[in-house]
C-alpha cells in the first residue's frame, strides 16, 4: 500500500513539473505560428504589405523552419488546436514553395538558339570572374548590373573580341548597367529607373528581339515605394510590348527578353504581376529551376532566394538553366539557353 501511494506521489510530482514545460512550449509555439502566419497571410492575399513584410516574403520558403518548430512545440505541449494550426501552415508554405514551371510548346517551329547570361557584379567587384565566365560559356547576350565606370572600361576592353556590341547606362556604385552582345544591337529606349536599365533590339535569324535590362530598386524600408513603382513600370512596359508589339522595331509581337537583378522573388506580388500581366515566363522555371537561389552568396551556409531572372515572351522555350558563382559578388549569375520559335 505504501509503495502504491509513493508511486502516485511521484507521478503527481512529475506531472506538476511537466505542466510548466508544456505551457512554455505552447507559448513558444503560438508565437512562432502567429509571426509566420502574419507574413504568410500577405502571400495568400496576393499583397506585399508594409515593412518588414516584403523583406520576409523574399525568404518565404525558409518560413517553413519557424512554422515547423511551432508545430513541434504544439505537439510537445499536446495542444491540439496549435498542432492543427501548425500542420496547416506547414502544408500551405510547402504548397507555395513547390517549384512550378516546365516547358511549354509555342505554335511556331524553332528558328535559333540564344544563350543569355545575367550577372550582378556587386559594385564592379566581380569583373574578372565574369570575363572568365563569358569566355568559358560563350553566351550570346550578357546583361550586367552594378557596373561602375572602371567596370565598364574593363568589360569593354576585355570583351571586345567576342562581344563588341553594347548598350549601357553609366553610373557609379550600383547605378551602372550594360548589355554586351555577340550580335549587332540597335538602340532602344530603356525603362527609366533609379538604377540603369538600358534597352536594345537584336536580330536573330531574321527575327527582331527586344532586349531590356532590369534592375529596380531593392525593397529596403526607405525605398519600398520606389521598389513597387519600378517593378510596376517594368510590368507596364512588358504589357505594352505584348499587347501592341514593339514600335521601335516596327514589328508585331516582337519577342522580348527582360533580364537582370529584379530584387524580387516569385513570392512577391509585384513580381508575379509582372509575369502575369506582362505575359512573360521565367526561363529558370521553364527549365525546371524555379527555386534555385541566386542571392545572397556569402561563402557560408545561409538562406537564399532567386531574385535574378531571365524573363521571356511565349515565343521562347528554355533549357539548361545554371547558376554559376562569381568570386567578389554576392549574387550568382543566371545562364540559360533559349530557343526562339517562329
RODO-2510 file (C-alpha; in nm, 4 decimals, decimal comma):
residues 342
     n   res          X          Y          Z
     1     x     0,0000     0,0000     0,0000
     2     x     0,2809     0,2382     0,0904
     3     x     0,4558     0,1575    -0,2345
     4     x     0,1410     0,2413    -0,4333
     5     x     0,0988     0,5742    -0,2574
     6     x     0,4639     0,6569    -0,3143
     7     x     0,4300     0,5801    -0,6862
     8     x     0,1219     0,8005    -0,7142
     9     x     0,3022     1,0815    -0,5366
    10     x     0,5969     1,0561    -0,7769
    11     x     0,3642     1,0579    -1,0781
    12     x     0,1844     1,3665    -0,9475
    13     x     0,5152     1,5429    -0,8897
    14     x     0,6351     1,4518    -1,2392
    15     x     0,3089     1,5747    -1,3883
    16     x     0,3408     1,9018    -1,1972
    17     x     0,6893     1,9545    -1,3385
    18     x     0,5708     1,8856    -1,6941
    19     x     0,2857     2,1376    -1,6833
    20     x     0,5083     2,4493    -1,6790
    21     x     0,7273     2,2998    -1,9516
    22     x     0,4244     2,2310    -2,1682
    23     x     0,2921     2,5804    -2,1037
    24     x     0,6223     2,7325    -2,2154
    25     x     0,6250     2,5084    -2,5246
    26     x     0,2681     2,6135    -2,6059
    27     x     0,3517     2,9845    -2,5715
    28     x     0,6615     2,9493    -2,7883
    29     x     0,4664     2,7533    -3,0488
    30     x     0,1889     3,0120    -3,0554
    31     x     0,4404     3,2956    -3,1001
    32     x     0,6213     3,1188    -3,3845
    33     x     0,2995     3,0265    -3,5618
    34     x     0,1475     3,3722    -3,5169
    35     x     0,4509     3,5506    -3,6628
    36     x     0,4820     3,3124    -3,9552
    37     x     0,1086     3,3269    -4,0249
    38     x     0,1119     3,7077    -4,0267
    39     x     0,3672     3,7096    -4,3119
    40     x     0,2101     3,4174    -4,4999
    41     x    -0,1278     3,5914    -4,4899
    42     x     0,0071     3,8589    -4,7257
    43     x     0,1148     3,5853    -4,9681
    44     x    -0,2374     3,4401    -4,9536
    45     x    -0,3848     3,7873    -5,0076
    46     x    -0,1545     3,8450    -5,3084
    47     x    -0,0061     4,1563    -5,1471
    48     x     0,3410     4,2644    -5,0387
    49     x     0,2394     4,4737    -4,7397
    50     x     0,4471     4,7232    -4,5390
    51     x     0,7953     4,6752    -4,3954
    52     x     0,9075     4,4185    -4,2821
    53     x     0,6675     4,2001    -4,4831
    54     x     0,8285     4,2407    -4,8300
    55     x     1,1709     4,1656    -4,6853
    56     x     1,0404     3,8498    -4,5137
    57     x     0,8346     3,7415    -4,8152
    58     x     1,1588     3,7206    -5,0123
    59     x     1,2522     3,4298    -4,7855
    60     x     0,9090     3,2655    -4,7800
    61     x     1,0374     2,9069    -4,8325
    62     x     1,2520     2,9468    -4,5219
    63     x     0,9489     3,0372    -4,3095
    64     x     0,8863     2,6619    -4,3025
    65     x     1,1587     2,6491    -4,0333
    66     x     0,9767     2,8587    -3,7668
    67     x     0,6462     2,7027    -3,8748
    68     x     0,7927     2,3545    -3,8281
    69     x     0,9341     2,4498    -3,4889
    70     x     0,5938     2,5853    -3,3934
    71     x     0,4314     2,2574    -3,4956
    72     x     0,6879     2,0615    -3,2930
    73     x     0,6255     2,2811    -2,9902
    74     x     0,2499     2,2301    -3,0245
    75     x     0,2962     1,8532    -3,0343
    76     x     0,5247     1,8576    -2,7290
    77     x     0,2721     2,0767    -2,5473
    78     x    -0,0102     1,8414    -2,6537
    79     x    -0,2200     2,1345    -2,7749
    80     x    -0,4443     2,0006    -3,0487
    81     x    -0,5570     2,3367    -3,1853
    82     x    -0,1989     2,4602    -3,2108
    83     x    -0,0919     2,1351    -3,3751
    84     x    -0,3647     2,1631    -3,6406
    85     x    -0,2701     2,5260    -3,6971
    86     x     0,0967     2,4356    -3,7353
    87     x     0,0282     2,1445    -3,9706
    88     x    -0,1953     2,3610    -4,1915
    89     x     0,0651     2,6381    -4,2029
    90     x     0,3487     2,3996    -4,2936
    91     x     0,1317     2,2487    -4,5678
    92     x     0,0452     2,5943    -4,7049
    93     x     0,4104     2,7003    -4,7145
    94     x     0,5017     2,3751    -4,8886
    95     x     0,2300     2,4423    -5,1478
    96     x     0,3726     2,7863    -5,2253
    97     x     0,7316     2,6613    -5,2238
    98     x     0,6957     2,3641    -5,4591
    99     x     0,8629     2,4712    -5,7861
   100     x     0,6234     2,5188    -6,0736
   101     x     0,7005     2,5686    -6,4377
   102     x     0,8052     2,3230    -6,7015
   103     x     0,8487     2,3858    -7,0679
   104     x     0,5663     2,4941    -7,2940
   105     x     0,5134     2,4373    -7,6652
   106     x     0,4977     2,7523    -7,8820
   107     x     0,2996     2,7103    -8,2014
   108     x     0,5852     2,8048    -8,4348
   109     x     0,8847     2,5979    -8,5331
   110     x     1,2273     2,6701    -8,3752
   111     x     1,4458     2,9154    -8,5664
   112     x     1,7506     2,9806    -8,3458
   113     x     1,9114     2,9289    -8,0038
   114     x     2,0346     3,2094    -7,7799
   115     x     2,2483     3,1743    -7,4688
   116     x     2,1725     3,4502    -7,2179
   117     x     2,3744     3,5412    -6,9091
   118     x     2,2763     3,7926    -6,6429
   119     x     2,5113     3,8902    -6,3598
   120     x     2,5176     4,1406    -6,0745
   121     x     2,8822     4,2326    -6,0089
   122     x     2,8314     4,3955    -5,6657
   123     x     2,9733     4,7415    -5,7360
   124     x     3,2011     4,6059    -6,0098
   125     x     3,3946     4,3727    -5,7789
   126     x     3,3440     4,0584    -5,9918
   127     x     3,4674     4,1820    -6,3315
   128     x     3,7412     3,9202    -6,3652
   129     x     3,5201     3,6206    -6,2770
   130     x     3,2524     3,7480    -6,5163
   131     x     3,5000     3,7775    -6,8038
   132     x     3,6259     3,4261    -6,7311
   133     x     3,2673     3,3001    -6,7249
   134     x     3,1844     3,4684    -7,0569
   135     x     3,4935     3,3236    -7,2226
   136     x     3,4164     2,9789    -7,0883
   137     x     3,0421     2,9666    -7,1597
   138     x     3,0265     3,1907    -7,4702
   139     x     2,6792     3,3402    -7,4182
   140     x     2,5305     3,5452    -7,6995
   141     x     2,3977     3,8132    -7,4635
   142     x     2,5382     3,9367    -7,1326
   143     x     2,3243     4,1552    -6,9026
   144     x     2,5413     4,3206    -6,6345
   145     x     2,4235     4,5117    -6,3264
   146     x     2,6179     4,7190    -6,0700
   147     x     2,8989     4,8038    -6,3090
   148     x     3,0736     5,1328    -6,2248
   149     x     3,2834     5,3306    -6,4793
   150     x     3,6003     5,1283    -6,4096
   151     x     3,3984     4,8086    -6,4576
   152     x     3,2553     4,9422    -6,7859
   153     x     3,6027     5,0194    -6,9176
   154     x     3,7334     4,6768    -6,8154
   155     x     3,4458     4,4909    -6,9780
   156     x     3,4677     4,6968    -7,2967
   157     x     3,8388     4,6237    -7,3234
   158     x     3,8259     4,2544    -7,2362
   159     x     3,5101     4,1567    -7,4252
   160     x     3,5725     4,3499    -7,7473
   161     x     3,6891     4,0424    -7,9358
   162     x     3,3825     3,8318    -7,8566
   163     x     3,1055     4,0773    -7,7576
   164     x     3,1837     4,4090    -7,9255
   165     x     2,8285     4,5465    -7,9263
   166     x     2,6995     4,7199    -7,6160
   167     x     2,4269     4,9402    -7,4752
   168     x     2,4950     5,0974    -7,1379
   169     x     2,3723     5,3356    -6,8709
   170     x     2,6779     5,4741    -6,6926
   171     x     2,6854     5,5472    -6,3220
   172     x     2,8771     5,4961    -6,0010
   173     x     2,8109     5,2350    -5,7353
   174     x     2,5110     5,0184    -5,8205
   175     x     2,3750     5,2502    -6,0921
   176     x     2,5778     5,1424    -6,3947
   177     x     2,4419     4,8642    -6,6176
   178     x     2,5356     4,7325    -6,9606
   179     x     2,4236     4,4812    -7,2214
   180     x     2,7073     4,3172    -7,4162
   181     x     2,6203     4,1234    -7,7305
   182     x     2,7895     3,8972    -7,9806
   183     x     2,5443     4,0210    -8,2463
   184     x     2,4821     4,3833    -8,3503
   185     x     2,2499     4,5892    -8,1309
   186     x     2,0088     4,8616    -8,2371
   187     x     1,9372     5,1404    -7,9892
   188     x     1,6085     5,1318    -7,7989
   189     x     1,4864     5,3431    -7,5093
   190     x     1,5357     5,1738    -7,1741
   191     x     1,2820     5,1793    -6,8930
   192     x     1,3739     5,4737    -6,6640
   193     x     1,4636     5,3824    -6,3052
   194     x     1,6849     5,4932    -6,0179
   195     x     1,9472     5,2447    -6,1407
   196     x     2,0483     5,1898    -6,5023
   197     x     1,8162     4,9845    -6,7230
   198     x     1,9407     5,0001    -7,0851
   199     x     1,7380     4,8613    -7,3755
   200     x     1,8216     4,7400    -7,7258
   201     x     1,6947     4,5416    -8,0254
   202     x     1,8799     4,2440    -8,1696
   203     x     1,8197     4,0492    -8,4890
   204     x     1,8257     3,6704    -8,4586
   205     x     1,7948     3,4630    -8,7774
   206     x     1,5965     3,7425    -8,9417
   207     x     1,3726     3,7996    -8,6367
   208     x     1,3943     4,1084    -8,4186
   209     x     1,4071     4,0570    -8,0408
   210     x     1,3604     4,3386    -7,7890
   211     x     1,6106     4,3363    -7,5024
   212     x     1,5611     4,5117    -7,1694
   213     x     1,7854     4,5019    -6,8657
   214     x     1,6060     4,5067    -6,5282
   215     x     1,7466     4,6473    -6,2048
   216     x     1,4717     4,8039    -5,9922
   217     x     1,5458     4,9462    -5,6513
   218     x     1,5772     4,6946    -5,3638
   219     x     1,2841     4,6734    -5,1172
   220     x     1,4686     4,8287    -4,8243
   221     x     1,2364     5,0189    -4,5872
   222     x     1,3249     5,3668    -4,7117
   223     x     1,2843     5,2692    -5,0798
   224     x     0,9803     5,0426    -5,0644
   225     x     0,7610     5,2822    -5,2638
   226     x     1,0308     5,3148    -5,5322
   227     x     1,0695     4,9349    -5,5495
   228     x     0,6966     4,8911    -5,6136
   229     x     0,6842     5,1735    -5,8685
   230     x     0,9842     5,0479    -6,0676
   231     x     0,8543     4,6909    -6,0811
   232     x     0,5207     4,8346    -6,1931
   233     x     0,6991     5,0320    -6,4677
   234     x     0,8589     4,7091    -6,5921
   235     x     0,5200     4,5350    -6,5796
   236     x     0,3580     4,8150    -6,7768
   237     x     0,6410     4,8152    -7,0319
   238     x     0,6228     4,4370    -7,0794
   239     x     0,2442     4,4512    -7,1091
   240     x     0,2647     4,7172    -7,3772
   241     x     0,5165     4,5083    -7,5725
   242     x     0,2929     4,2026    -7,5533
   243     x    -0,0247     4,3892    -7,6441
   244     x     0,0949     4,6043    -7,9316
   245     x     0,4311     4,4721    -8,0443
   246     x     0,7442     4,6838    -8,0369
   247     x     0,7003     5,0074    -8,2313
   248     x     1,0725     5,0762    -8,2091
   249     x     1,1436     4,7545    -8,4006
   250     x     0,8495     4,8112    -8,6346
   251     x     0,7262     4,4531    -8,5905
   252     x     0,4162     4,2978    -8,4414
   253     x     0,4523     4,0584    -8,1480
   254     x     0,8253     4,1206    -8,1164
   255     x     0,9807     3,8611    -7,8812
   256     x     1,1115     4,0043    -7,5535
   257     x     1,3991     3,9167    -7,3203
   258     x     1,3849     4,1021    -6,9885
   259     x     1,6799     4,0039    -6,7678
   260     x     1,8650     4,1231    -6,4615
   261     x     1,8517     4,1606    -6,0855
   262     x     1,4825     4,2211    -6,0098
   263     x     1,5331     4,2474    -5,6325
   264     x     1,2169     4,0372    -5,6097
   265     x     1,1243     3,6710    -5,5951
   266     x     0,8172     3,4824    -5,7123
   267     x     0,6790     3,5250    -5,3589
   268     x     0,6404     3,8994    -5,4145
   269     x     0,3049     4,0054    -5,5580
   270     x     0,4711     4,2834    -5,7599
   271     x     0,6904     4,0291    -5,9391
   272     x     0,4023     3,7868    -6,0003
   273     x     0,2046     4,0687    -6,1609
   274     x     0,4999     4,1332    -6,3904
   275     x     0,4824     3,7715    -6,5055
   276     x     0,1041     3,7553    -6,5351
   277     x     0,0223     4,0965    -6,6809
   278     x     0,3410     4,1207    -6,8864
   279     x     0,2721     3,7820    -7,0447
   280     x     0,6250     3,6690    -6,9666
   281     x     0,7702     3,3388    -6,8484
   282     x     1,0599     3,2864    -6,6095
   283     x     1,3233     3,0981    -6,8102
   284     x     1,4600     2,9241    -6,4997
   285     x     1,1119     2,7929    -6,4207
   286     x     1,0705     2,6727    -6,7798
   287     x     1,3979     2,4847    -6,7400
   288     x     1,2867     2,3302    -6,4080
   289     x     1,4962     2,5502    -6,1753
   290     x     1,2376     2,7901    -6,0339
   291     x     1,3702     2,7875    -5,6773
   292     x     1,7473     2,7909    -5,7222
   293     x     1,8861     3,0671    -5,5004
   294     x     2,0876     3,3476    -5,6593
   295     x     2,1313     3,5740    -5,3544
   296     x     2,2936     3,6137    -5,1067
   297     x     2,6137     3,4228    -5,1827
   298     x     2,8229     3,4708    -4,8693
   299     x     3,0514     3,1673    -4,8734
   300     x     2,8777     3,0302    -4,5629
   301     x     2,5548     2,8291    -4,5441
   302     x     2,2736     3,0844    -4,5425
   303     x     1,9138     3,1062    -4,6614
   304     x     1,8995     3,2225    -5,0203
   305     x     1,6355     3,3192    -5,2754
   306     x     1,6090     3,3645    -5,6505
   307     x     1,5933     3,7359    -5,7296
   308     x     1,7952     3,7294    -6,0540
   309     x     1,5837     3,6269    -6,3521
   310     x     1,5687     3,5928    -6,7273
   311     x     1,2090     3,6587    -6,8342
   312     x     1,0997     3,5789    -7,1884
   313     x     0,7894     3,6130    -7,4033
   314     x     0,5989     3,2976    -7,5135
   315     x     0,7971     3,2830    -7,8382
   316     x     1,0829     3,1304    -7,6356
   317     x     1,1397     2,7964    -7,4708
   318     x     1,4222     2,7462    -7,2234
   319     x     1,6556     2,4691    -7,1127
   320     x     1,9841     2,4179    -6,9303
   321     x     1,9468     2,6829    -6,6596
   322     x     2,2604     2,7156    -6,4493
   323     x     2,3672     2,9470    -6,1670
   324     x     2,7467     2,9994    -6,1563
   325     x     2,9021     3,1684    -5,8551
   326     x     3,1324     3,4663    -5,9166
   327     x     3,4021     3,5493    -5,6640
   328     x     3,3575     3,9067    -5,5453
   329     x     2,9815     3,9172    -5,5951
   330     x     2,7039     3,8334    -5,3511
   331     x     2,4912     3,7143    -5,6461
   332     x     2,5065     3,4047    -5,8580
   333     x     2,4826     3,4587    -6,2310
   334     x     2,1958     3,3066    -6,4296
   335     x     2,2841     3,1323    -6,7559
   336     x     2,0063     2,9878    -6,9738
   337     x     1,9786     2,8534    -7,3252
   338     x     1,6724     2,9874    -7,5060
   339     x     1,5132     2,8697    -7,8291
   340     x     1,3300     3,1270    -8,0367
   341     x     1,0264     2,9937    -8,2222
   342     x     0,8727     3,1341    -8,5372
***
